[in-house]
Amino acid sequence: MKINWSAREVDVFLSLAETLSFRRTALQMHLSQSAVSGTVARLEEMLDVRLFERTTRTVQLTLAGEVFAEQARFLRHQMEETVRRVQEVAQLQVGRIALAALPSLAAGAVPRAFARFSAQHPGVQMELIDSLAGPAFDMVRAGRVDFALTAANPAYADLDYTPLVSDRFVLLMGRTHPLARGRSAIAWADVAELPHISMPAGTSVRQYAEEALLTHRIRFAPRYEVEHLATIAAMVAAGLGVSALPELAAQVVRRPEVVTRALKAPVLHRPIGLITLRGRPLSLAAQAMVALLRQEVAGDGPVLADGASGEWSGTIWGGPVEAQARQCRIP
C-alpha cells in the first residue's frame, strides 16, 4: 500500500474526528464541506478501510478510525517536534539571544561566555542588558530577553528560578589597611565599627550586609552609599573605608591597591540563578549560552589578601545554603 497523504489531510481528518461534524470541520479548516468529504474519501481509499460511519444525522469514528486518529495525533506531534528541532539548529547558525544580568555578571562572566559562544556560533546575534532583578523580571515576562541572571528568587507564579552558583561575601580594603595583612576569614562583628562603603538600601548586597550584622544585634550604618562597583573600589583604594561585596562583584573591580578577605560568622553566600518564563522553553542557542555561563560563573575564584587567586570558596548549587541567603528576595 502506497501512502501519499499530506499533513493538511491529516489535520482535516483529526478535526473531523474531534468535531464529528462536516460543517464545523469545514469552518475550522476554511474548506467547503465537499472538500472535507473528498479528503476523507481519499484517506479511506489509501487505507482501504472506512474511517467514519456516516448517516444523514450523525458521524461516528469506526474502530479503524479510532486507531488512525490515535496514530495521526502521534504523527502530528512527531512532525511538530521535527520542525522545532530543525529550527533550533537554524537558530545556532543565524539566531538571536538576549539576556539580562546583574552588573557584576555583565562586567565579568557574561562577556567571557559571549566571546566563547561567538567563536563557536558566529552567525548568532547576542544582546546583553545589565540590570537589577526587578527590571530583569519584567524583561523576561515581556519577551524582551530570553532569560535573566539575578541574585533574587522571584516569588511570581509565571517565572521559574534555577539556581546556578552561590557567591560568598568578602571584605574589600586598601592594601595598607591593618586587616590586609591577615589571610584567614574575618568575622562581621569585628568590622562592624569600620567606615563602610555600601550600595544603596534596597539592593541585595546591602540587605545581605544588614542581615549579617543583625545576627549580632548590630545595625549596619555605612558611611558612604554609592551605586557603582567601580566607585566602591576607587573609594576603598583611596582609604575611605572598607566594603562587603559578593566575590564575583569584587573580582570585577579588582585592582592592585585593593585586597580582600573572606567574611565569616555568618558565612553568607548570595545565590545567583537563572530566571525564565514558565512554560516557554529556551531555544537551543539559549541553552548553549546557559551552559557556557555555568562554566564561567563557577570557574571564577576569589582574590586573596596577597592578590593571588585561591580555591573557589563559593559552591555550585545543589547542597544547603545559608538561611539568610535563601530568605533574601530584594534585587
Secondary structure by P-SEA (a helix, b strand, c coil): cbbbbcaaaaaaaaaaaaaccaaaaaaaacccaaaaaaaaaaaaaaacccccccccccccccaaaaaaaaaaaaaaaaaaaaaaaaaaaaaaacccccccccccccccaaaaaaaaaaaacccbbbbbbbcccaaaaaaaaaccccbbbcccccccccbbbbbcbbbbbbbbbcccccccccccccccccccccbbbbcccccaaaaaaaaaaaaacbbbbbccccccaaaaaaaaaaccbbbbbcaaaaaaaccccbbbbbbcccbbbbbbbbbbcccccccaaaaaaaaaaaaaaaabbbbcccccccccccccccccccccccccccc
